[in-house]
Amino acid sequence: MKKVFRTILVSVGVVLLILLFFSGWMYIATSGEYSVPLTVADDPSIPHINVGDAIFHAETFGSDTNEVVIIIHGGPGNDYRYLLPLEPLSEKYFLVFYDQRGTGLSPRVDKSEHSLEISIKDLYNITQYYAPNRKVNLIGHSWGAMMASGFIAQYPEKVNKAVLAEPGMLSSEQGNKFIENFQIKPDWPALKAMIRIAFESLHLTNTDIQARGDYIFGQIPLLDFEGNPMTRYFCNEDPSTAHMDLWRLSYLSSMTIQGGAIDENGEVHIDLVSGVEKFKDKVLFVVSECNQIIGEEFQLDHIKHFPNAEMVVIEDAGHTMFGEKTEVCLRLIEKYFEEE
C-alpha cells in the first residue's frame, strides 16, 4: 500500500513539475507589451457624465435643440466605438453615445451592478439627463436592441421612434432558439490560442481589477477556428468583413448579464416584449442579409410582438451593418425618423 501511495505522490510531483516548467516557459515565450485602454476612473480627461449612481463614458454630437437620439451599443459588454459611423445623423439630430455601466471606457463596477434591469434603468436615467421633458429616438444594435425593446415596454411614453437592429432575443422562446444555434466548440488550435492569450494577460502594464479578464475576452472573438458560430453573423462567413472597432470589452458585464437570464438547466428566461403592445407608433427593424444566426427569419418572430413594425433587409451586409453599409443605413434611418 505504501508503495502504491509513493508511486502516486511521485506521479503527482512529476505532473506538477511539468506544469511549472510549462508555465514558466509560456510566461517567457509571451513576453511583450500588452495593454487595455484606461477607463474614466484612471483617466478623467475621457469625456463622461455622472448619471444616477454611475459614471458613463459618453459623447454627444449635434445641436441639443434638435430631437434627441440615444445610441445603444451591443454586447452585453461591448462599447459604442463601432457605432460611430452613425455620427453623420448629427447634422439633423442630437446624438448621444454612451458606454454602458462597467463597459468600454466607463469605470469598472462590481458584479452586483450588472443586470438587465439595471441596464434599462440606466438607459432611462440617461434619457432623463439629456431629454427630461421630451421624447427620444432610440437606435439599438444587437444587445442594445434588446435593451431598447425592454425600454419601450416599460417607458413607451418616452419614445418617439425606435430602430432595432437585429436584437438577439426578446423572449424565452427566442432565447432558447438562439442558444441552440450558438454553440461554441473550439478545436485544439483555438484552445492553444486561448492559453497563449491567458499568459499574455499576465504581462499587462496598465491594469485595473478587471483588466486581465477584459483583455482575454477581447481577444477570443478574433480567434479563427472551425465551427465558430460568430462567422455565421457575416457575409461569406468571413469575420474580416465585420466593422467591429472597439475600445475595450467587459468580461464581467457580459458573463453576469447573460448568466442572469439562464437557469441551472441551461434554459433562458427573458421577457423584453410584455408591454410593447402599448407603443402604437412604428418600430423599424433593420436586418442584415448575411446573418444566419439572428437574421431575417429570426427577427420575424420578434416583429410579431409589436403592433406596428417594419423590417428592412440590408443587402450584402452582416451583423455590423451600420459600419459595413453606412450610407444605406443612414438614408434608411433618416427617412424613418422624418415620417409623420
Secondary structure, DSSP 4 states (H G I P E B T S, - for coil): -HHHHHHHHHHHHHHHHHHHHHHHHHHHHT-S-B-----TTT-TTS-EEEETTEEEEEEEES-TTSPEEEEE--TTT--GGGGGGGGGGGGTSEEEEEPPTTSTTSPP--GGG--HHHHHHHHHHHHHHH-TTS-EEEEEETHHHHHHHHHHHH-GGGEEEEEEE--S-SBHHHHHHHHHH------HHHHHHHHHHHHHGGGBSS--TTHHHHHHHHHGGG---TT-GGGGGSGGG-GGG-----S---HHHHHHHHHTTB-TTS-B--BS-TTGGG--S-EEEEEESS-SSSSHHHHHHHHTTSSSEEEEEETT--TTHHHHSHHHHHHHHHHHHH--
